[in-house]
Amino acid sequence: MTNKTKNSFLYENGLSITFLILAVITITAQILTGVCQYNIFLVEHDKNAVGLWQYLSTGHFIEATFENWESEFLQMALFVWLTVFLRQKGSSESKAIDGKEDVDREPQQHPNAPWPVHKGGLLLSIYKHSLTLSLYLLFLISFFLHWYGSNKDFNEQQFLEGKPTETMLIYLSNSKFWFESFQNWQSEFLSIFVIIFLSIYLREKGSSQSKPVDAPHSETGE
């Protein structure tokens, strides 16, 4: 493989590009199948079917989308934050059991350091935790949109069935909303447990998420 190929944009960003493409493909599939399901529901209640663009503003789509995003961002935020303090002996997802690692060192100014490091002060204090803070912010945004979408979808179903609707504030105590959240949160926490635990005993040669194939089970870290 030539240096030109190695240094190409696609080569250097292949992991993020691949997952972005997969996200676009799957959300497109979600929209196409979701609008079909939603229109079946409308026809069953003697209402006119909606088009693709109309569907994107429905509670059905908003709830289903952000219900999942919410749990993903919560899972990632907690995982990033908890790995600062907690350890798992033998897991490639953990820092070493004893001692400090490069990620624990205080930032030093050097020519290639990110600009907040050069600025220092409050900006640097925030930047030190910017990954966790950003993930928590994305979780809160997704949580609100899930709440909004779920309430909108619930009220539409209630209206079509001649039942009373609920405001967003009242809906916050509705078990339907929390059931939607908890069924996703538990799956995300379980998936994190699985990768932490399995990485102690199993390997994937060449993966940054795995220990070397010949590493002992007790070795902790990548």
C-alpha positions in Angstrom: 0.0 0.0 0.0 1.4 3.4 -1.0 1.9 6.3 1.4 -0.6 8.3 -0.7 -3.2 5.6 0.0 -2.3 5.4 3.6 -2.6 9.2 4.1 -5.8 9.6 2.1 -8.9 11.1 3.7 -10.8 7.9 3.5 -8.0 5.9 5.1 -7.5 8.3 8.0 -11.2 8.6 8.7 -12.5 5.2 7.7 -13.9 4.2 11.1 -16.1 7.4 11.6 -17.1 7.4 7.9 -18.2 3.8 8.0 -20.4 4.3 11.1 -21.8 7.6 9.7 -22.8 5.7 6.5 -24.4 2.9 8.6 -26.3 5.5 10.6 -27.6 7.2 7.5 -28.7 3.9 6.0 -30.4 2.6 9.1 -32.2 5.9 9.8 -33.4 6.0 6.2 -34.7 2.4 6.7 -36.3 3.5 9.9 -38.1 6.4 8.2 -39.4 4.2 5.3 -40.7 1.5 7.5 -41.9 3.9 10.2 -44.1 5.9 7.8 -45.7 2.6 6.6 -46.5 1.6 10.2 -47.8 5.1 11.0 -50.0 5.1 8.0 -51.5 1.7 8.9 -52.4 3.2 12.2 -54.0 6.3 10.6 -56.0 4.2 8.1 -57.3 2.0 10.9 -58.6 5.1 12.6 -60.2 6.4 9.3 -57.6 9.1 8.8 -55.7 10.0 5.7 -52.1 8.7 5.3 -49.2 11.1 5.5 -46.3 11.6 3.2 -42.7 11.1 4.0 -41.9 14.7 5.0 -45.0 15.0 7.1 -44.1 11.9 8.9 -40.8 13.5 10.1 -42.7 15.9 12.3 -44.9 13.3 13.9 -44.5 12.2 17.5 -44.2 8.6 16.1 -41.0 9.4 14.4 -39.6 11.9 17.0 -40.2 9.5 19.9 -38.8 6.4 18.2 -35.6 8.3 17.1 -34.7 10.1 20.2 -35.7 7.4 22.6 -32.8 5.4 21.2 -30.4 8.3 20.9 -31.1 9.3 24.5 -30.0 5.9 25.8 -26.9 5.8 23.6 -25.6 9.1 24.8 -26.4 8.3 28.4 -24.5 5.0 28.1 -21.4 6.7 26.5 -21.4 9.6 29.0 -21.5 7.3 32.0 -18.9 5.0 30.5 -16.4 7.8 29.7 -16.9 9.3 33.2 -16.9 6.1 35.3 -13.7 4.8 33.6 -11.9 7.8 35.2 -12.5 6.3 38.7 -13.4 2.6 38.3 -11.3 -0.3 37.2 -11.9 -3.8 35.9 -9.0 -6.2 36.3 -8.2 -7.9 33.0 -10.5 -5.8 30.8 -9.2 -3.9 27.8 -11.8 -1.3 28.5 -10.2 -0.3 31.8 -7.2 1.6 32.9 -4.5 -0.4 34.6 -5.3 -1.5 38.2 -2.3 0.4 39.7 -0.5 3.6 38.8 -1.3 6.5 36.6 -1.5 6.5 32.8 -1.0 9.1 30.1 -4.6 10.2 30.2 -4.1 11.1 33.9 -1.3 13.6 33.4 -1.9 17.3 33.6 -2.0 19.1 30.2 1.2 20.7 29.0 1.6 23.5 26.5 3.4 22.4 23.3 3.1 23.5 19.7 0.5 20.8 18.8 -1.6 21.1 21.9 -5.3 22.0 21.4 -5.9 25.7 21.7 -7.8 25.5 25.1 -4.5 24.1 26.6 -2.7 27.3 25.5 -5.6 29.5 26.8 -5.7 27.9 30.2 -7.9 29.0 33.0 -11.7 28.3 33.0 -11.6 27.3 29.3 -9.0 24.6 30.0 -10.9 23.4 33.1 -14.0 22.8 30.9 -11.9 21.3 28.1 -10.5 18.7 30.5 -14.0 17.3 30.8 -15.4 18.3 27.4 -16.0 14.8 26.1 -18.2 13.8 29.1 -20.0 17.2 29.2 -20.7 17.0 25.5 -22.2 13.5 25.8 -24.3 14.5 28.8 -25.6 17.5 26.8 -26.5 15.3 23.9 -28.3 13.0 26.3 -30.3 15.9 27.8 -31.3 17.2 24.3 -32.3 13.7 23.2 -34.2 13.2 26.5 -36.2 16.3 25.9 -37.0 15.5 22.3 -38.0 11.9 23.3 -40.2 13.4 26.0 -41.7 15.8 23.5 -42.2 13.2 20.7 -43.6 10.6 23.1 -46.1 13.1 24.5 -47.1 14.1 21.0 -47.6 10.6 19.9 -49.5 9.7 23.0 -51.8 12.6 22.7 -52.5 11.8 19.0 -53.5 8.2 20.0 -55.6 9.5 22.8 -57.4 12.0 20.6 -58.2 9.4 17.9 -59.6 7.1 20.6 -61.6 9.9 22.2 -59.6 9.9 25.4 -58.1 12.8 27.3 -54.7 14.2 26.4 -51.9 15.2 28.7 -49.6 18.2 28.9 -45.9 17.6 28.7 -45.5 18.2 32.4 -48.2 15.8 33.4 -46.9 13.3 30.9 -43.5 13.2 32.6 -45.2 11.0 35.3 -46.7 8.7 32.7 -45.4 5.1 32.9 -45.4 4.8 29.1 -42.7 7.5 28.8 -40.5 5.9 31.5 -41.0 2.4 30.1 -39.7 3.6 26.8 -36.6 5.0 28.5 -35.9 2.1 30.8 -36.2 -0.5 28.1 -33.4 1.2 26.2 -31.3 2.2 29.2 -31.1 -1.4 30.5 -30.0 -2.7 27.1 -27.2 -0.1 26.8 -25.9 -0.8 30.3 -26.0 -4.5 29.7 -24.0 -4.1 26.4 -21.3 -2.1 28.2 -21.1 -4.8 30.9 -20.8 -7.5 28.2 -17.9 -5.8 26.3 -16.1 -5.1 29.6 -16.4 -8.6 30.8 -15.8 -10.4 27.5 -12.7 -8.4 26.8 -11.1 -10.0 29.8 -11.2 -13.5 28.2 -11.8 -13.1 24.5 -9.7 -11.4 21.8 -10.1 -9.7 18.4 -6.7 -9.5 16.6 -6.0 -6.0 15.4 -8.8 -4.3 17.2 -8.0 -1.3 19.5 -10.8 -2.6 21.8 -9.0 -5.9 22.4 -5.9 -6.9 24.3 -3.2 -8.7 22.2 -4.1 -12.3 21.5 -1.4 -13.7 23.7 -2.0 -11.4 26.6 -2.9 -13.1 29.9 -6.5 -12.7 31.2 -5.2 -10.7 34.2 -3.6 -8.1 32.0 -5.6 -4.9 32.2 -5.9 -2.2 29.5 -5.4 -2.4 25.8 
